[in-house]
Amino acid sequence: MIGRLAIRTGILVASLVVASIAVFLIMAVLPGDPATVKLGVNANPAQVQELRHQFGTDRPLVAQYLSWVGGLMHGSFGTSYLTNAAVGPQIAAKIQVTLWLVVLALVVAVVVAVPMGVLAAVRSRRADGAALAGVSQLGMAVPSFILAILLIDLFAVRLHWVPSGGWVPPTAGPGPFLKQVALPVLSLGLIQAALLSRYVRSATLDVLREDHIRTARAKGLSPGRAFLRHGLRNAAIPVVTVLGLQLAALLIDAIVIEKVFVIPGLGSLLLTSVSNRDLLLVQGIVMVLVGAVLVINYVVDLAYVAIDPRLRRSA
């Protein structure tokens, strides 16, 4: 067990190092000199060179990378080239908004997908089971931003039940907060629920075909009771894999949804910094997103061991 944890932790650390090198090099080769962007095209070469020296962008790439990574290890993402504001606090302030959307959307996805997928599998030979499978198939074909536009048109424009955009922090109270985030959370969560329910259905069908489930049914249990008592744990293993992937996908989808609903989260900050060519801020945001995806995969690997006793015995 300890050996498996050490190996996975080593892989995580190595992946973070490789990711940091890739992110740094990609930002380094992108067009747009920060000094020229800040001073404008009419600045004289001496001013540009002086500002490059202040930024440290006139140093070799290796020195720049080591300086950036050294700052990351001490919790510093550097200072914005354009605003001279610290990058870390800007990311920390915005990622809270994005995490609220992602976590609530994941809750919606699980709450909708698990009963939907199990019911579709248990009743796969009946019309309602086939209908649920068809609904999930249809949901997978709809992009999240299209669903967002449809929800805005119905619930915000026609029915006036919820606002069409903007942001209210949780400190304003549960009612105003949930009313404000309802549409973006549903836009993200329902699409992921459609995908997740397909995996839940497939995993449930596989478990229902196993011998111990047949034995339980021979003793008089219904398919649903036999699955809940003897098959739920086995079916959870592939679903946990998909949940990890979906959490990573939600982080990326949230960037688009934040733009649609004018939400001041990490996605909005990323798009603004890209348009302003604030490369150090872009670099910090991308590194946070990549790091989050790697950590999610690490947690999913550990979750396998917690769920599957066969892996604990082999570890």
N, C-alpha and C positions, 0 to 999 in steps of 0.2 A: 504493500500500500504506500509506504513512505518512498520506496524506489520509484513507483509510478508517478507520485506527486512531484518528486524531484525532476524526473525526465520531462514531464509536462511543463513544469516551471522553467526549466532550461530552454525548452522549445519556445515558450512565450517570450523570454528575455531575448533570445536570438532573433525571433521574428520582429520584436520591437526595434532592435538595432538595425536590421535590414530595412524595415519600413522607414525608419528615420533617415537612413542614407538615401532611399528612393525618393522620399518627399523632398529632402533638401536639394537633390540633384535636379528634380523636375522643376522646382521653383527657380533654381539657378540658371537653367537654360531657357526659361520663359523670356520673351521679349519685354523690355520696359525697365530702364535703369531707374531705381528709386530716387537717386539724386536729380536726374533730369526731370522726372515726373514732378517732384516737389518744387524745383526752381523754375520749371517751364522751359519751353524751347528757346527762349531768348536769353537765357543765362549764359554768361561767358564761361569758357572751359576751366578757368582758374576756380571759379565759384563751385562748379560741378565737381572738380577734383577734390576741393576742400571738404565738400559735403560727403563725398564718397569715403574720405578718410575718417570723418566723424562717424559715419554709419559702420565703417569697417568693411565695406564691400570692395575696397581696393586690395584686401589681403588675399592670399591664396585660398582656394576653396576648402582645402583640408583644415586650415586654421579657422575659417569661418564656421565650418561644420562642427569642429571640436568646441568652439566657443558656444554655439547654439545648443549642442547636446549637453555641455556642462551646465548651461543655464537651466535646461529642462530637468536635469537631475537634482537641481536645487529649487525646483518649482517656479522657475522664471522662464517665460516665453519671449523675453526681450521687450523692446520698445518700438511702437509703431513708427515707421519712417515718416509718415505724413502728419500725424497728430502729436507725436512725442508722448502718447499715453501708453501705459504698460499694457501689453497684449493679454497677459493672463487674467487680470480682473475683467476685461471686456468679454473674454470667452466664458469666464465663470458666471457672469451676470446673464448672458444669453442662453447658456446651455441649460440653465434651470427651466426656462420656458420650454425648450425643446424636449427635455426629459419628461415634463408633465404630459406633453402630447404623446410621447412614445409609450410611456408606462400605461396611461389610460387607454390608449389604442390597443395595447397588448392585452389588457384586461378584457376589453370588449371582444377582441378576437378569440380569446380562450373561452369566455362565457358563452359566446355564440357557437363556436366551432365544435367544442367537445360534445355537447348533447346532440348537435346537428349531425356530426359525423357518426357517433355511436348509433343514433336512431336510424340513419340512412343504411348502416351496415346490418343492424338487427332486422330491419324490415326491407332488406334489399330485394326480396322477391315480391314486394307489394307496391302498389301505385304510389303511396306516400313516400316510401323509401326512394323510389326512382325519381320522384319530384324533387326531393331534397338534394339528391346527387346532381340533378339538372340545374338547380338553383346555384349550387356551389360552382358548377362548371361555368355558368353564365357570369358569376361574380368574378371569376379569375380572368375573364376576357375584358373586364372594364378597368381602365386606368384610374388611379385614385383621384387625379385632378378632374376627370370627367364626372365621377360620382360627386365630387365636391361641388361642381357647378350645378348639377341636378339638385342636390340638397339645398343649396343656396336659393335656387329658383323656387323650390317648393316651400321650404320652411321659413325662409327669411323674406323673400319678395312677395309670395302669394299669401301665406298664412300669418306672417309677422310674429311667429312664435319666438324666434331667436335672432340675434344680430347676425349680419352677413360677414362681419370681420372685426378685427381689432383684438385687444387683449385686456383681460381683467385678472390681476394676480389673485392667488388663493387667499391672501390676507383680506380681500374684500368680502369674504364669506362664501360658504359652499354654494348657495343659490346662484348669486351673480357669476361666480367662477364657472360652475358647471353649465350654466346657460350660455356663457361665452364660448366655452371649448366644445360644446356638444357637436357642432357640425364638423370642425376639423378632426375631432377624435373619431367620429363615425366614418368620415371619409377614409381615414387611415385604417381603422379597426375592421370595418366590414369587408374590405378587399382582402385583408390578411386572413379574416375568418373564413372566407370562401376557399382560400388555398389550404389553410390548416385543416378544415373539415374533410378535404379530400384525403389527406394523410391519415387523419383519425379514422375515417371510414375504411381505408385500405388496411391499416394496422388492426382494426377491430375484426375485419373479415378473416385476416390471417390467424388471429388468435381463436376465433370461433371454430376454425377447422381443426384445431389441435385436439389430441386424444383426451386430455384431461377435461376439456370443455365438453366433449361428447359424453364423457362419463358423468359429468355433473348434470347434463341434460337428461341422460338416461335415468338419473335418480329423481327426475321430476321437475328440475328447475327450468324456468323459461330461458330463452336465449339471453335476454337482458340481465336477469339475475345471475345466470351462470357466468356471464362476462364480468359483471361488477364484482362478484366474489372471487373468481379464480383467474381472470384474464386481464384485468385493468392494469396491473403492474407491468406485464409483458408488453402490452400495447403502448405503454407510456414511453418506452425507450426510443423508438423512431420518432415519436411526436416531440420529445425533448430536443432531438436534433433539429427538427424543422423550426421549433420555437427559437432556438439560437440563431438560425439563419434569418428568421423573420424579424427578430429584434434588430439585427444588423440592417436589414432592408428598411425597417421603419425609420431608422436614423436618416437614411438617404431620402426616403419618401417625404419625411417631415420637411426637408428643404423646399420641396415643391409646394406642399400644402401651406407652409408658412407664407409663401409668396401669394398664393391664391387668397388667403384670409387676412393678409396684411398683419401677420403676427411677428413681433420683434424678437425672434429666437435666433438660434445659431445659424440657420439657413439664410435668414435675412442678412445677418452680419457677414456671412460668407459672400453672398452675391454683391453686397455693397462694397466689400473690400476688394473683390475681383474687379468691379467696374472702376474703383479708384486706384487700382494697381498697388494696393497696400500689401506687398508681397509677404512681409514678415507676419502680418495678421492672417493672411491666407494660409501660409505655411503652418502656423500654430493651429488653426481650425482643422485643416486636413489631418495633421498629426493626431489631434484629439479624436477625430472620427475613426481613423485607421486603428489607433490604440484601443478605442472602445470595441471595435469589431474583433480584434485579437483577444481582448480580455473576455468577451462574450463566448468565443469559441473555447477558451481555456476553462471557463466555468461549466460549459456544456460537457466537456470531456470529464470533468470531475463529477458532474451529475450522473454520468453513465455508471460510475463506480457505486454511487450511493443507491441507484435504482436497481442495478443488476447484480445480484449476489455472485453470479459466475465470474464477473470481473474482479470482485473483491477477493475471491478465492485464488484467482490467477495472479493477482497483483503481489 
